Amino acid sequence: MQPRNMSMSGVVDLAAVKAAGEAKVKAEQARAEASRQGGGGAVPPSALVIDVDEAGFENDVLQRSAEVPVVIDFWAEWCEPCKQLGPLLERLAHEYNGRFVLAKVDVDANQMLMQQFGIQGIPAVFAVVAGQALPLFQGAAPEAQIRQTLDQLIQVGEERFGLTGIVVDQDAADESADGVPAEVPAGPYDALLESAVRALDADDFAGAVQAYRNVLSDDPANTEAKLGLAQAELLSRVKDMDAQRVREEAAANPADVPAQLAAADLDLVGGHVEDAFGRLVETVRRNFGDDRDAARVRLLELFEVIGPDDPRVGAARTALARVLF
């Protein structure tokens, strides 16, 4: 589904004086209680990203939103855009260091929550501030747009509801739950990324793919590795193609999905980006079931090659949404 910007101006309507006053009181009471219990209410970094279900929604989201804005990521395992957006939101939750909490809701297991929020497609991202829900954006939006939306959300939380976030105990990141020092991530990944580039230069596409996957296994949101993997996989697919034969088969057999996928790869490698996207959108429109999904997945892979900020990707996402929904 196509991402769309959501203005935060509507939050003013939710921020009635009574609600704001009650939220401030609740936040102050929560901070005071945490202070009396020691530690100033500091939480481990693991508390910044939580899985939430219907049973825990009241406590984990509504009550917590009296202390800190809670961003809700509605996702599902089968949703490809969710796999791009989820790791990005998790990374931002840690980067913002307690200015908001990310709650992840699996819609397949929590259909009632999906209905209550009126969600028509995923990924969908909402926020709850002092018990008040508001939509943020829908679809795998660009990181710059997400950051801007989060900044506005945090500002509203502070100015209208007196929410200043939660304190994160960074020392807790050094130990696991059983007190044993946790394994430190291997990064930075310069050596692996350099080896991937060398493999590409040597036409060792399998080696490049593996190197990029090694980076993404530890850092799923690594932009350079995601782009490199998409490029390496594309080059691996086209390296042994007979271009003339592929194009002739695609022209002669418009209903042959593998032929259209191969031709789209050649279109992209040849610089005909819009032709590649248009071919795959049309293939999605023509087909159903596994064939349709294969074309959709290939189109998403080619989006990664070009990059989310390219206007041709935005136009193709819109076209894809029209034929899917």
Disulfide bonds with the S-S distance in Angstrom:
Cys79-Cys82 2.40
